[in-house]
Amino acid sequence: MSAPSLLDYFTRRYASLKSSLTRRLGNADMASDALHDTWVRLQGMETLPERERPGAYLMRVALNIAVDGQRRETLYATGEEVESALNQHMDAAPGPARTAQARLDLGILLRQVEHMPERRRVILVMAHWEDLTREEIARRLKISVRTVDTELKRAHERLAEFFGETQK
């Protein structure tokens, strides 16, 4: 089929192509956009390929264009979409069940920390609640950094062990 014939086929069968593409995509606007882009692409080609089945060829080109467009939309969120997602996330207050569970977990954590040896408990609080460096903790407690590391490791292991057992 020569170049004018492929474009002629496209023009004559536009309604049929759009109907078929709409069924495939499930969206008439997307089908129209894909067919328009197909037309533009064909017009920009110096020589058009000869095809035995021009309808199938045109549908494949339009479908590929539509799929590429969907991928682009999926990959890139608009500024409004990003803002909306952030607002939903920020506005989403925990429900009563999550609040109750968090309080329960916090109570369990505090009881576990209370049962630790005093130095381990103090080091854990300084490291995680006061956000002090290991060196600062060692200096304040007049112990070595290695001792701080050992106590933190033991505290973390105990908490991981306890919470690992309770979540199974």
Secondary structure, DSSP 8 states (H G I E B T S, - for coil): --HHHHHHHHHHTHHHHHHHHHHHHT-HHHHHHHHHHHHHHHHH-SS----S-HHHHHHHHHHHHHHHHHHHHHH---HHHHHHHHHHHHH----HHHHHHHHHHHHHHHHHHHTS-HHHHHHHHHHHTS---HHHHHHHHT--HHHHHHHHHHHHHHHHHHHHHHH-
